[in-house]
Amino acid sequence: MTHAAAITHAKTGANKLWAGTVTVHPNAKTGPHHHGSLESVIYVVSSHARMRWGTRLEFVAEAGPGDFIYVPPFVPHQKINAS
């Protein structure tokens, strides 16, 4: 998995937003986590993404190329490459 930040507090002064690229390799997933007070938007470039979120990751959404996923502040979530 790789991350490359494009918009952060250090780079642009953004206080509530992180934007960049994340590559999740096939059949890989992140650990459950949240980004504190930051809002996150995930744009699926290719492949098939699955997002789990909630206190116990009890909610699930599927996304494909061209889809956006919004993650509010303090929401535990997990990104999964479901390819």
Secondary structure, 3 states (H helix, E strand, C coil): CEEEEEECHHHHCCCCECEEEEECCCCCECCCECCCCCEEEEECCCCCEEEEECCCCCEEEEECCCCEEEECCCCCEEEEECC
